[in-house]
């Protein structure tokens, strides 16, 4: 008995490519029917302490998102804020102690001890004193150092206690310290009756030098680039995202401070020469193993905005420890911005965009939709793009809708082409069987 002939199925004519199109189109349908991967858990983060986020949490949960309650982190964040306030209070108390010790040394004419005490106090506390709210105390510290330097210089000019060259050097340093005090608070003046005519004359000279020197734009280069910068007790605002920090500074001594979430704050007293065009300040990453501890005081002080890459990284680190992969930051209701709420959803690989809506729930939904890419009109770049609208993605933007449409179109094309073919055969596939 002969073995059965092997059958081969073949497609004739131009129908081969039509069958291929149909096969590829139909292959997309099972993919569309497969369940989507589980979405990353979401943590809703208020832009400032005290902003309630329950409305946004409920809205996202109703839409099917796995939402982690921010209230679970509030106790730890509050404890971190309290620890930062306690640390700052101790630092400021130490400065007051240094000033008291310096005054006693001045009355006892121990001017070297007075200067050493003040310099040590400044070194320990400069990162705190350089903040805008402590500008007056930093002015007092700088003025007292000028007083110590002038008194020490006068002592060195005394024929019985002279030290070659130190009198003139001390006067120059005292003058530099007074000009720093003027950079901090240009309108403040010392009491003549308290410090005497010589100190008043030296201050008048510093005032004349300060008025004669024209301020020049200088670049303040910081790392990370999105760090918050304070110059002489005044916040320095960059012109926009990625823009350079520019400060108009006179030659002389200035106090620079930089801070960023996840980094150690740093402050320095720098001497700027007339030819200097830029000053650099590099921050060190915090070695704290706990992500909330690495936040420092940035959240409690309202400096944890999602527009900053450092802030996003710090919030995502806290979220990751809690088990979330996406953060949705929401603002408070802003009456000045037309009664809207701002929001931004972001993850490690997608910075998202900033959106606004009429309610916290709508803003959170829209921000998460933009992060998911459900609205093709929303760019997913890191720029601070403002967008408004509904968080519900239009049905015709869904990819699985177009997969189905493509399959139906391919089927219709196959039937039509077969019907119009000129060979007069029925619209079915031709099967060729080789002879036995």
C-alpha positions in Angstrom: 0.0 0.0 0.0 1.4 3.3 -1.0 1.9 5.9 1.7 -0.5 8.8 1.6 0.6 11.7 -0.5 1.8 14.7 1.5 -0.5 17.5 0.9 0.7 21.1 0.5 -1.5 24.1 0.9 -0.6 27.0 -1.3 -2.1 30.4 -2.0 -2.2 31.5 -5.6 -1.9 35.0 -7.1 -1.9 38.2 -5.1 -3.9 36.6 -2.2 -0.7 35.6 -0.5 0.1 39.1 0.8 -3.6 39.5 1.8 -3.4 36.4 4.0 -0.2 37.7 5.6 -1.9 41.0 6.4 -4.9 39.2 7.9 -2.6 36.9 10.0 -0.7 39.9 11.4 -3.8 41.9 12.1 -5.5 39.0 13.9 -2.4 38.3 15.9 -2.9 41.7 17.6 -6.3 40.7 19.0 -5.1 38.2 21.6 -2.5 40.7 22.7 -5.2 43.3 23.3 -7.2 40.8 25.3 -4.3 40.0 27.7 -4.6 41.6 31.1 -2.3 44.6 31.6 0.5 44.5 34.1 -0.4 45.5 37.6 0.1 49.3 37.9 2.7 50.6 40.3 1.3 51.7 43.7 0.8 55.4 44.0 1.6 57.8 46.8 -0.1 61.1 46.9 2.2 63.8 48.4 1.1 67.2 49.6 3.2 70.1 48.3 3.3 71.6 51.8 2.7 70.3 55.3 -0.9 70.6 56.3 -2.4 70.1 52.9 -5.0 67.4 53.1 -4.8 64.8 50.3 -7.7 62.4 51.1 -9.7 63.8 48.2 -7.0 62.9 45.7 -6.4 59.5 47.3 -10.1 58.6 47.1 -10.4 59.7 43.5 -7.4 57.6 42.3 -8.5 54.6 44.3 -12.0 54.8 42.7 -10.2 54.7 39.3 -8.5 51.4 40.2 -5.1 52.7 41.3 -3.4 51.0 44.2 -3.0 54.0 46.6 -0.8 54.1 49.7 -2.1 56.4 52.4 0.2 59.4 53.0 -1.1 59.5 56.6 1.1 56.4 57.3 4.2 58.7 56.7 3.0 61.8 58.5 4.1 60.7 62.0 7.7 60.1 60.7 7.7 63.3 58.7 6.5 65.3 61.8 9.2 63.7 63.9 11.8 64.6 61.3 10.6 68.2 61.3 10.7 68.4 65.1 14.2 67.0 65.1 15.3 69.7 62.6 13.7 72.5 64.7 15.4 71.2 67.8 18.8 71.0 66.1 18.4 74.6 64.7 17.4 75.8 68.2 20.5 74.3 69.7 22.7 76.0 67.0 21.1 79.4 67.6 21.5 79.0 71.3 25.2 78.3 70.8 25.5 81.5 68.8 24.0 83.5 71.6 26.4 81.9 74.0 29.3 82.8 71.8 28.1 86.4 71.6 27.9 86.6 75.4 31.3 85.1 75.9 32.7 87.6 73.3 31.2 90.5 75.2 32.9 89.4 78.4 36.2 89.0 76.6 35.8 92.5 75.1 35.3 94.1 78.6 38.3 92.2 79.9 40.3 93.4 76.8 41.0 89.8 75.7 40.5 90.6 72.1 42.2 87.6 70.7 39.9 85.3 72.8 36.9 87.4 71.6 37.8 86.9 68.0 38.5 83.2 68.4 35.1 82.6 70.1 33.2 84.5 67.4 35.0 82.7 64.6 34.3 79.3 66.1 30.6 80.2 66.6 30.4 81.3 62.9 32.0 78.1 61.7 29.5 75.9 63.7 26.4 77.9 62.8 26.9 79.4 59.3 24.6 76.9 57.6 21.8 78.0 59.9 22.6 81.7 60.2 22.8 82.2 56.4 19.1 81.5 56.1 16.9 84.6 55.5 15.1 84.5 58.8 18.4 84.8 60.7 20.0 87.6 58.8 19.9 90.0 61.8 21.8 87.6 64.0 24.4 87.0 61.3 24.8 90.8 61.0 25.5 91.0 64.7 28.1 88.3 64.6 29.9 89.9 61.7 29.8 93.3 63.4 31.2 91.9 66.7 34.0 90.2 64.7 34.8 93.6 63.2 34.9 95.1 66.6 37.3 92.4 67.9 39.6 92.9 64.9 39.6 96.7 65.3 40.3 96.5 69.0 43.1 93.9 68.4 44.6 96.2 65.7 44.6 99.1 68.1 46.2 97.0 70.8 48.9 96.1 68.3 49.5 99.7 67.5 50.1 100.4 71.2 53.9 101.1 71.6 54.0 98.9 74.7 52.2 95.9 73.0 53.0 96.4 69.3 53.2 93.6 66.8 54.8 94.5 63.4 52.2 94.8 60.6 49.3 93.4 62.5 47.7 96.8 63.2 47.1 97.6 59.6 46.1 94.1 58.7 43.6 94.0 61.5 42.0 97.3 60.3 41.7 95.9 56.8 40.0 92.7 58.1 37.7 94.8 60.3 36.7 96.9 57.3 36.0 93.8 55.2 33.7 92.4 58.0 31.8 95.7 58.2 31.3 95.6 54.4 29.9 92.1 54.8 27.5 93.4 57.5 26.4 96.1 55.0 25.8 93.4 52.3 23.5 91.6 54.8 21.6 94.6 56.0 22.5 97.8 54.1 20.2 100.1 56.2 21.3 99.0 59.7 23.7 101.1 61.7 25.6 100.5 65.0 24.9 102.8 68.0 27.6 105.4 68.2 27.2 105.9 71.9 27.7 102.2 72.5 30.8 101.6 70.4 32.6 104.9 70.4 33.8 107.4 67.8 36.6 105.2 66.4 34.3 102.3 65.5 31.8 104.7 64.1 34.4 106.3 61.9 35.5 102.9 60.6 31.9 102.0 59.9 31.5 105.3 58.0 34.5 104.4 55.9 33.0 100.9 55.1 29.8 102.6 54.2 31.6 104.9 51.7 33.4 102.0 50.2 30.2 100.1 49.9 28.4 103.0 48.1 31.4 103.5 45.7 31.6 99.9 44.5 29.2 99.1 41.7 27.6 95.7 41.9 28.4 93.4 39.0 26.4 90.3 37.8 28.1 87.1 38.9 27.2 83.5 38.2 26.5 81.3 41.2 27.2 77.8 40.0 25.8 75.1 42.3 25.7 71.3 42.2 23.1 70.0 42.0 21.9 72.7 39.6 18.4 72.9 41.1 19.6 73.7 44.6 18.0 76.6 46.4 20.6 79.4 46.7 20.7 82.2 49.3 23.1 85.1 48.9 23.7 87.5 51.8 20.5 86.3 53.5 18.3 86.9 50.4 16.9 84.0 48.3 18.3 84.0 44.7 15.7 82.9 42.2 16.8 81.5 38.8 15.1 82.9 35.7 13.6 79.5 34.9 14.1 75.7 34.9 17.7 75.0 34.0 18.6 78.7 34.1 21.7 80.0 35.8 21.7 81.8 39.2 22.9 85.3 38.7 23.6 87.7 41.6 24.6 91.4 41.5 27.5 91.5 43.9 30.1 94.1 44.9 33.7 93.1 45.4 34.3 91.9 49.0 33.1 89.2 51.4 29.7 87.6 50.9 27.8 84.7 52.4 26.5 82.0 50.1 24.2 79.1 51.0 22.9 76.2 49.0 20.4 73.5 50.0 18.7 70.6 48.1 16.7 67.6 49.3 18.9 64.6 49.8 22.0 66.8 50.3 23.8 68.4 53.2 23.1 72.2 53.2 26.3 74.2 52.9 27.2 77.8 53.5 30.5 79.7 53.0 31.9 83.1 53.4 33.7 84.0 50.2 35.9 86.9 49.1 34.9 88.0 45.6 37.4 90.1 43.6 36.4 92.6 40.9 37.5 90.2 38.1 35.6 87.2 39.4 32.8 86.2 37.1 31.5 83.1 38.9 31.4 81.4 42.3 31.0 77.6 42.7 29.4 75.7 45.5 29.1 71.9 45.5 26.9 70.0 47.9 27.5 66.5 49.3 24.9 63.8 49.3 23.4 63.0 52.7 24.8 59.6 53.9 21.6 59.0 56.0 20.3 55.4 55.3 16.7 56.5 56.0 15.0 58.4 53.1 12.9 60.6 55.4 16.0 61.6 57.3 17.6 62.6 54.0 14.8 65.0 53.4 16.1 67.2 56.2 14.0 70.3 56.7 13.0 70.6 53.0 9.4 69.3 53.4 8.7 71.1 56.7 10.0 74.4 55.1 7.9 73.9 52.0 10.9 73.4 49.7 9.9 70.0 48.3 8.5 71.0 45.0 8.1 68.4 42.1 9.6 70.9 39.7 13.0 70.1 41.2 14.8 66.9 40.1 16.5 66.6 43.5 13.1 66.9 45.2 11.5 64.3 42.9 14.4 61.9 43.7 14.0 62.5 47.4 10.2 61.9 47.4 10.6 58.8 45.2 13.1 57.4 47.7 10.6 57.8 50.5 7.9 56.3 48.3 10.0 53.3 47.4 10.7 52.5 51.1 6.9 52.6 51.6 6.3 50.3 48.5 5.1 52.9 46.0 6.6 53.5 42.5 4.7 56.6 41.5 4.2 59.9 43.4 1.4 62.3 42.7 2.1 65.7 44.3 -0.8 68.0 44.8 -0.9 71.6 45.9 -3.4 73.4 48.1 -6.3 75.2 46.5 -4.8 78.4 45.0 -7.3 81.3 45.0 -4.8 83.6 43.3 -4.4 81.1 40.4 -8.1 81.2 39.5 -9.2 78.8 42.2 -7.3 75.8 40.9 -5.2 72.9 42.2 -1.8 72.0 40.7 -0.6 68.4 40.5 2.2 66.4 39.0 2.7 62.6 38.8 6.2 61.3 38.3 8.4 58.2 38.7 12.1 57.4 38.3 11.9 57.1 34.6 9.2 59.7 33.8 9.2 63.2 35.3 5.6 63.9 34.2 4.1 67.3 33.6 2.5 69.8 35.9 -1.3 70.2 35.4 -4.1 72.3 36.9 -7.7 71.5 37.5 -10.6 72.9 39.4 -10.4 70.3 42.2 -7.8 68.2 43.9 -9.5 65.0 42.6 -9.5 66.2 39.0 -5.9 67.5 39.2 -4.7 64.1 40.6 -6.6 62.2 37.9 -5.3 64.4 35.1 -1.7 64.3 36.4 -1.7 60.5 36.6 -3.3 60.2 33.1 -0.6 62.4 31.7 2.1 60.4 33.4 0.6 57.2 31.9 0.5 58.8 28.4 -3.2 58.4 28.0 -3.5 61.8 26.6 -1.4 62.2 23.5 -1.6 66.0 23.6 0.4 66.1 26.9 4.2 66.1 26.4 6.1 63.9 28.8 9.2 66.0 29.0 10.7 67.3 32.2 9.8 70.9 31.5 7.3 72.7 33.7 4.5 72.4 31.1 1.1 73.6 32.3 -1.9 71.7 30.9 -5.6 71.8 31.7 -8.5 69.5 30.8 -10.2 66.3 31.8 -8.4 63.3 33.1 -10.6 60.9 31.1 -8.7 59.8 28.0 -10.8 59.8 24.8 -11.8 56.3 23.7 -10.4 56.8 20.2 -6.9 57.3 21.7 -6.8 53.8 23.1 -4.3 51.6 21.2 -6.5 48.4 21.4 -9.3 50.2 19.6 -7.1 50.8 16.6 -5.8 47.2 16.7 -9.4 46.0 16.3 -10.1 48.4 13.6 -7.0 47.3 11.7 -8.0 43.6 11.9 -11.5 44.4 10.6 -10.1 46.5 7.8 -7.7 43.7 6.7 -10.5 41.2 6.7 -12.7 43.5 4.6 -9.8 44.1 2.2 -9.3 40.3 1.7 -12.9 39.6 1.0 -13.1 42.5 -1.5 -10.0 41.6 -3.3 -11.0 38.0 -3.7 -14.4 39.0 -5.0 -12.9 41.3 -7.6 -10.2 38.9 -8.8 -10.6 38.1 -12.6 -10.1 34.3 -12.5 -13.9 33.6 -12.1 -13.3 31.2 -9.1 -15.2 31.4 -5.9 -13.9 33.6 -3.2 -12.1 30.8 -1.3 -8.5 29.7 -1.1 -7.2 27.4 -3.9 -5.7 24.1 -2.6 -3.2 22.3 -4.8 -2.7 18.6 -4.3 0.2 17.0 -6.1 -0.5 13.8 -8.0 0.2 10.5 -6.3 
